[in-house]
Structure formats: structure tokens, C-alpha cells
Amino acid sequence: MSIRVPMPDPFKTAQNQLDEAAAIIRLDPAAHELLRCPMRELHVTMPVKMDNGTTKVFRGFRVQHNDARGPNKGGIRFHPDETINTVRALATWMTWKTALLDIPLGGGKGGVICDPKTMSAGELERLSRAYIRQVGRILGPEKDIPAPDVYTTPQIMAWMADEYAFMQGNNEFGVITGKPIALGGSAGRGDATARGGIYCVREAATALGINLTGAAAAILGYGNAGSSAHKLAVELLGMMVIAVSDSKGCIYNAEGLDYNAVKTHKEKTGTVTGFPGSSAISNEELLALDVTVLFPAALESVITETNTSNIRAKIIAELANGPTTPEADPILYNKGIHIIPDLLCNAGGVTVSYFEMVQNAYGYYWEEDEVHLRLEKKMKAAFQSVHKTAQQYKVHNRLAAYIVAVERVAEAMKLRGWY
């Protein structure tokens, strides 16, 4: 009989991370207490007519963690295992992420308990509109701005923005980001998460004195962020990607994997496995490869205290949320491995979402090159803040990122007279 090990509570993890940073900077007790819990939560119940004529009742949430620096911002997740504590944790992390990137926003997150893989387009549209009818009262360009997240898409954002427009009696494209270009979306949003991470890798290599030209990389996870990282690591950094993986398996070729060929193979077969000229390896073997940069880009908690001894990468660029457990951080730090934490590494997505809000607000849209330049400037500044703080306090980069973010939010709360 196997014993199921319970997964750690993500919200408790988020609170523990805050507690650690608060102790180092001696955060005021009132500010600390304010930041440990969300300021607002809305729990909703939504009846939706299904294609077979029955009515199914769905449950959902919207959490607003802290809006001291500006309106809340964060994605909406459609997932069968969604929980309120996951949404609370993600809203908290969004507060830190926007503060770290010095974007005038707070942290929010939404979720609906559903299995979108079993739902038709019509059912998804009716659910999307029902969700906005319930939570729309606390949304708005000056209150809370959702975006796509797990199993939500630009099309779902379009339905939601349209429903909100009906409720308001006028178009408010800025209420939601990640929209299709035709409805006020931003150029450069598609690969923004990966591109921001690539800019961080370039900064880390400069700081560490590493030459990336011809250097090897491995990517765990080949969704939008992972596949875009493959393309951009080659194009912008001159690297060679020798291993990639998806949910069906991993492939490896010491001479490098061609992005276009792998992409075509996955589009035809639905997986990277079986790619001609590659050999199959396990996830653990991929993590242990002797590469310059390792990109965890899919799963949570894949780097733990049990496998840190196997990791040989010089830089770990966290494109996924939470790929490294808290217990593994100090071990990797003591091994001299440079982690670019998720809070920083995958913040390109929310940064370009903010750019989308700005463009919506004044009705003028930038060319893609301008979006890239503005994103690069933001990512470089955030990287330097974290690097400087890590050296100042002699702590690992994740803790340094928290220190920068918490100090910025606490300053805003103090100036507003909240404590």
C-alpha cells in the first residue's frame, strides 16, 4: 500500500517566504501582518447551462492581495484542482512580482474549479461570461486587471472583456490583458515570459563572467515559455539547446536540437518524444546534465533537496512558478549555482501585460521592437536590484528578490498611512 505524501500548502509557503524577508529587514509588525493575508477575497458560485441541457454549478474565486502600489493584477486559472489557498499564494506572489519590476500595480489572482479539457467552446464561453458577471463588480482598469493563466486563452479573455463591456455599457479594453491583438492586445505578448527570462540570463552571465556563445542549455517543459526559450536562447544568446522535455518525455542530442525541426515534430505528433536524431532520457537525467543554463519551464517542485547534489548547471533560470523548493535554495546557493528566481525570471509576462494596459489607456499601440526594448530595460533594472541586494545581505537571489519587493510595498503602505 503506497502512502500519498501531502503537497505543501502554497499559501503557507508564501507566508514563510515573507516572514524570512521581514525578519532580515526588520519590517514593522503591523506592515508584516497586513502583508501576510489578502486584503480582499470574493468567492462565487456560477450556474452554467451545458450543451446537453443540464445546468452545472461551478465555484470560483478572485483574490486581491495588496493594492498599495496600484490596482491589482493577475491571471485567471481554469483547473479541476483549483484551491483558494493556491489562488491566495499566487495573488501574494503577484504583489511581489509587480513591485520587483517596479510596475505600479498590486497582486491579484482568480480561479475557477473546472476541467476545460472536457468542455466545449460554447460551455467555456458561458462559464467565462458567468465568472465576469460575478466578479466584475471588483474589476476595472483602476481596481483589478485579470489576464490569462493556466488553461485560459486570449479567446477566453476576449469573451470576458466583452461581457464586462456589456455590464459597463461601454468598451473597457484595459480591464483585461492578454487579449487578441484585434481587441487591444499588445505586440510582443506571446513570447514575453521567455524573452524576459532570456534577458535575465544574459545579465547573469555578464555578472558571473560566463561566455554564453556556444554554451549548452536544457529546458524542462516545452509549452509556450519553454519552446520560446529554445528559440530565443539560440537567436539572442547564441546558445545550443541539447535537451528538452514535455509531459510525454525528454529528448537529448549533445550536438544540439534545431528549434524549427523540434517545433514541426511536436506540431505533427503532439510531443517532442521520438524526434529524429535524439535519444530519450528521464527528467532526472535532464536536470543532471552538465549545462551552463537550466530552464525549469513547466512543473512545480522539480528541484528539491534530494536532487540538488546532481545538478551541474551554472545558472538556473526559473521560467516556471515554484520549480525549486525552499529547502533546495540554500543548498544550491552554497554550491555556487546562480538561480534567477521565478519572481524575477518569468516576470516578462506581467510586464508586457502592464504595457498592454498603458497602450489601452491612451489608444496608441507600439511596434513589437519598442515592446522588446521597454521589456529589456525593465528586466535589466530588476535583475540589478536583486543582484545588488543579494550581495548586500549575503543571501540567495530568491530571498534578495523578496527583500526588494517587500521593502517597496511596505514603503507605499507607510506613505499612505496604513501603518
Secondary structure, DSSP 4 states (H G I P E B T S, - for coil): -PPPPPPPPHHHHHHHHHHHHHHHHT--HHHHHHHHS-SEEEEEEEEEE-TTS-EEEEEEEEEEEE-TTSSEEEEEEEETT--HHHHHHHHHHHHHHHHHTT-S-EEEEEEEE--GGGS-HHHHHHHHHHHHHHHGGG-BTTTEEEEE-TT--HHHHHHHHHHHHHHHTS--GGG--S--GGGTPPTT-TTHHHHHHHHHHHHHHHHHT---TT-EEEEE--SHHHHHHHHHHHHHH--EEEEEEETTEEEE-TT---HHHHHHHHHHHSSSTT-TT-EEE-HHHHHTS--SEEEE-S-SS-B-TTTGGG---SEEE--SSS-B-TTHHHHHHHTT-EEE-HHHHTTHHHHHHHHHHHHHHHT----HHHHHHHHHHHHHHHHHHHHHHHHHHT--HHHHHHHHHHHHHHHHHHHTT--
